């Protein structure tokens, strides 16, 4: 969930209500689900996620890929040069921290 996205609290609330999802214990804004559940799209979850991704409300990223951006400990006053920005999910995660007033670790 992108914490700088307007209305991210409502996204987070909907994710918390879904029994097929698990919040990452080490990253408050990170959620995961099985590929089988996501691909089944039985409750239009995949469609909802794709729409939010298109609007910038969420980003798809493997959990292990979230670690470098967290380990940097970036705060909104930092300047960051990402020299490995392909496809850009870590960059998006860093930008989210830089442009928010909420810590994703809380």
Backbone as JSON, one array per atom type, in Angstrom:
{
  "sequence": "XXXXXXXXXXXXXXXXXXXXXXXXXXXXXXXXXXXXXXXXXXXXXXXXXXXXXXXXXXXXXXXXXXXXXXXXXXXXXXXXXXXXXXXXXXXXXXXXXXXXXXXXXX",
  "N": [[0.86, -1.17, 0.0], [0.62, 2.15, -0.86], [1.61, 4.67, 1.11], [1.55, 7.39, 0.65], [-0.55, 7.77, -1.0], [-3.69, 9.24, -1.52], [-6.28, 8.39, 0.65], [-5.27, 5.97, 1.52], [-5.75, 4.69, 3.91], [-8.32, 3.59, 3.74], [-7.87, 1.65, 1.84], [-6.08, 0.02, 3.22], [-7.79, -0.82, 5.29], [-9.62, -2.39, 3.87], [-7.92, -4.43, 2.99], [-7.23, -5.57, 5.43], [-9.59, -6.83, 6.11], [-9.74, -8.99, 4.45], [-9.58, -12.41, 4.45], [-7.75, -13.93, 3.04], [-5.38, -12.69, 2.87], [-2.2, -11.66, 4.22], [-0.65, -9.58, 6.49], [2.6, -8.3, 6.32], [4.83, -9.05, 8.9], [7.07, -7.49, 9.4], [6.89, -5.21, 7.96], [4.73, -2.73, 7.86], [3.12, -1.73, 5.78], [3.12, -3.68, 3.92], [1.69, -6.42, 2.25], [0.66, -9.78, 1.64], [-0.4, -12.46, -0.52], [-1.45, -15.69, -1.68], [-0.41, -16.9, -4.88], [-2.27, -18.47, -6.15], [-4.74, -17.66, -5.03], [-4.79, -14.95, -5.84], [-4.73, -15.17, -8.67], [-7.08, -16.6, -9.1], [-9.18, -14.8, -8.8], [-11.72, -14.85, -7.72], [-13.29, -13.23, -6.06], [-13.1, -10.81, -7.3], [-10.74, -9.64, -6.5], [-8.24, -9.5, -7.77], [-8.83, -7.81, -9.94], [-9.5, -5.48, -8.53], [-7.04, -4.92, -7.3], [-5.43, -4.46, -9.56], [-6.63, -2.17, -10.6], [-6.15, -0.35, -8.49], [-3.37, -0.38, -8.57], [-2.92, 0.79, -11.06], [-3.84, 3.36, -10.47], [-2.0, 4.17, -8.61], [-2.22, 3.46, -5.96], [-1.43, 1.06, -4.85], [1.42, -1.11, -5.07], [2.9, -3.75, -6.87], [5.11, -6.08, -5.6], [7.74, -8.27, -4.76], [8.11, -9.68, -1.53], [10.74, -9.94, -0.5], [12.07, -8.04, -1.97], [11.42, -5.68, -0.79], [13.07, -5.24, 1.33], [15.68, -3.89, 0.92], [15.0, -1.11, 0.6], [13.79, -0.59, 3.04], [15.89, -1.14, 4.78], [17.59, 0.99, 4.26], [16.55, 3.09, 5.69], [15.29, 5.51, 4.99], [14.18, 8.86, 5.24], [11.73, 11.56, 4.96], [13.29, 13.91, 4.48], [15.57, 13.18, 3.17], [17.82, 12.8, 0.35], [17.79, 10.73, -2.43], [19.47, 8.58, -4.62], [18.77, 6.24, -6.84], [20.43, 3.75, -8.27], [19.86, 1.41, -9.47], [17.43, 1.06, -10.86], [15.37, -0.77, -12.09], [12.83, -2.99, -12.38], [11.75, -0.8, -11.03], [10.34, -0.98, -8.6], [11.47, -0.78, -6.03], [12.32, 1.84, -6.11], [9.83, 3.15, -6.28], [8.86, 2.45, -3.77], [10.7, 3.81, -2.14], [10.17, 6.47, -2.94], [7.58, 6.68, -1.99], [7.98, 6.71, 0.79], [9.51, 9.06, 0.98], [7.64, 11.0, 0.28], [5.63, 11.02, 2.16], [3.96, 11.38, 5.33], [3.85, 9.42, 7.12], [5.23, 6.67, 8.74], [6.04, 3.66, 7.19], [6.81, 1.52, 8.69], [5.55, 1.5, 11.09]],
  "CA": [[0.0, 0.0, 0.0], [1.4, 3.39, -0.94], [1.12, 5.54, 2.18], [1.37, 8.75, 0.17], [-1.75, 7.77, -1.83], [-4.87, 9.7, -0.77], [-7.23, 7.32, 0.95], [-4.61, 4.68, 1.74], [-6.33, 4.05, 5.1], [-9.45, 2.77, 3.31], [-7.27, 0.48, 1.18], [-5.56, -0.82, 4.3], [-8.93, -1.42, 5.99], [-10.16, -3.47, 3.03], [-6.96, -5.52, 3.02], [-7.32, -6.21, 6.74], [-10.82, -7.61, 6.15], [-9.65, -10.13, 3.54], [-8.94, -13.54, 5.14], [-6.75, -14.56, 2.18], [-4.17, -11.85, 2.9], [-1.42, -11.62, 5.46], [0.21, -8.39, 6.6], [3.97, -8.68, 6.64], [5.1, -8.64, 10.28], [8.22, -6.6, 9.47], [6.64, -4.02, 7.13], [3.31, -2.48, 8.1], [2.36, -1.47, 4.56], [3.31, -4.81, 3.02], [0.69, -7.48, 2.35], [0.9, -10.85, 0.69], [-1.41, -13.5, -0.71], [-0.96, -16.75, -2.56], [-0.63, -16.69, -6.33], [-3.51, -19.16, -6.5], [-5.86, -16.79, -4.68], [-4.76, -13.76, -6.69], [-5.08, -15.54, -10.04], [-8.46, -17.1, -9.18], [-10.02, -13.61, -8.96], [-13.09, -15.23, -7.41], [-14.02, -12.11, -5.46], [-12.64, -9.63, -8.04], [-9.6, -9.06, -5.8], [-7.22, -9.19, -8.77], [-9.29, -6.62, -10.66], [-9.38, -4.36, -7.59], [-5.61, -4.63, -7.16], [-4.92, -3.87, -10.8], [-7.14, -0.8, -10.68], [-5.39, 0.45, -7.53], [-2.0, -0.27, -9.08], [-2.99, 1.77, -12.14], [-4.04, 4.68, -9.87], [-0.89, 4.47, -7.71], [-2.57, 3.16, -4.57], [-0.63, -0.09, -4.42], [2.47, -1.53, -6.0], [3.22, -5.16, -6.78], [6.52, -6.25, -5.32], [8.03, -9.42, -3.92], [8.43, -9.27, -0.16], [12.18, -9.81, -0.32], [12.51, -6.82, -2.65], [11.12, -4.53, 0.06], [14.08, -5.14, 2.38], [16.69, -2.84, 0.73], [14.46, 0.23, 0.85], [13.58, -0.49, 4.48], [17.21, -1.12, 5.42], [18.2, 2.31, 4.09], [16.05, 4.0, 6.72], [15.05, 6.8, 4.35], [13.19, 9.77, 5.83], [11.32, 12.54, 3.96], [14.26, 14.98, 4.21], [16.72, 12.6, 2.47], [17.94, 12.76, -1.1], [18.11, 9.35, -2.77], [19.78, 8.27, -6.01], [18.63, 4.8, -7.04], [21.22, 3.42, -9.46], [19.43, 0.08, -9.95], [15.99, 1.28, -10.96], [14.65, -1.54, -13.1], [11.76, -2.23, -13.02], [11.4, 0.41, -10.31], [9.49, -1.16, -7.42], [12.17, -0.23, -4.87], [12.26, 3.29, -6.29], [8.48, 3.55, -5.89], [8.79, 2.31, -2.32], [11.46, 4.93, -1.58], [9.4, 7.69, -3.19], [6.44, 6.68, -1.08], [8.48, 7.16, 2.09], [9.95, 10.45, 0.86], [6.51, 11.91, 0.08], [4.56, 10.74, 3.1], [4.22, 11.79, 6.71], [3.61, 8.23, 7.9], [6.27, 5.65, 8.61], [5.45, 2.37, 6.84], [7.24, 0.51, 9.65], [4.72, 1.58, 12.3]],
  "C": [[0.9, 1.23, 0.0], [0.85, 4.39, 0.06], [0.95, 6.98, 1.75], [0.13, 8.88, -0.72], [-2.94, 8.27, -1.01], [-5.85, 8.55, -0.55], [-6.58, 5.98, 1.23], [-5.19, 3.96, 2.95], [-7.51, 3.16, 4.72], [-8.97, 1.52, 2.57], [-6.78, -0.5, 2.23], [-6.69, -1.53, 5.03], [-9.52, -2.57, 5.17], [-9.22, -4.67, 3.01], [-7.04, -6.29, 4.34], [-8.54, -7.11, 6.85], [-10.75, -8.89, 5.31], [-8.9, -11.28, 4.22], [-7.85, -14.23, 4.32], [-5.42, -13.81, 2.19], [-3.5, -11.92, 4.26], [-0.56, -10.36, 5.43], [1.61, -8.86, 6.98], [4.32, -8.19, 8.04], [6.23, -7.62, 10.41], [8.05, -5.35, 8.6], [5.14, -3.75, 7.13], [2.49, -2.27, 6.82], [2.54, -2.57, 3.52], [2.3, -5.92, 3.3], [1.04, -8.56, 1.34], [-0.29, -11.81, 0.63], [-0.81, -14.56, -1.62], [-1.24, -16.39, -4.02], [-1.95, -17.33, -6.75], [-4.73, -18.29, -6.21], [-5.92, -15.59, -5.62], [-5.24, -14.1, -8.11], [-6.51, -16.04, -10.16], [-9.46, -15.96, -9.38], [-11.48, -13.88, -8.62], [-13.91, -14.1, -6.81], [-13.6, -10.77, -6.07], [-11.47, -8.93, -7.35], [-8.51, -8.66, -6.79], [-7.58, -7.93, -9.54], [-9.14, -5.36, -9.8], [-7.93, -3.94, -7.44], [-5.05, -3.97, -8.41], [-5.39, -2.44, -10.97], [-6.38, 0.11, -9.73], [-3.95, 0.64, -7.97], [-1.94, 0.79, -10.18], [-3.09, 3.2, -11.59], [-2.92, 5.08, -8.91], [-1.16, 4.19, -6.25], [-1.82, 1.98, -3.99], [0.42, -0.36, -5.48], [2.7, -3.02, -5.78], [4.72, -5.32, -6.61], [6.7, -7.51, -4.48], [8.48, -8.94, -2.55], [9.93, -9.06, 0.03], [12.73, -8.54, -0.97], [12.22, -5.57, -1.83], [12.24, -4.25, 1.06], [15.11, -4.03, 2.12], [16.19, -1.43, 1.04], [14.2, 0.44, 2.34], [14.91, -0.34, 5.2], [17.9, 0.24, 5.31], [17.74, 3.3, 5.16], [15.79, 5.4, 6.2], [13.96, 7.57, 5.1], [12.87, 10.86, 4.81], [12.33, 13.63, 3.64], [15.49, 14.47, 3.44], [16.66, 12.84, 0.97], [18.43, 11.36, -1.45], [18.39, 9.25, -4.26], [19.76, 6.75, -6.14], [19.32, 4.45, -8.35], [20.85, 2.06, -10.05], [17.94, 0.08, -10.18], [15.35, 0.54, -12.13], [14.1, -2.8, -12.45], [11.26, -1.03, -12.23], [10.57, 0.24, -9.06], [10.16, -0.64, -6.15], [12.16, 1.29, -4.94], [10.89, 3.82, -5.86], [8.32, 3.49, -4.37], [9.53, 3.46, -1.63], [10.73, 6.25, -1.77], [8.21, 7.81, -2.26], [6.85, 7.18, 0.3], [8.85, 8.64, 2.04], [8.8, 11.44, 0.8], [5.34, 11.62, 1.02], [4.95, 11.28, 4.48], [3.98, 10.63, 7.66], [4.73, 7.25, 7.69], [5.63, 4.31, 8.28], [5.86, 1.26, 7.81], [6.37, 0.49, 10.9], [3.48, 0.72, 12.17]]
}
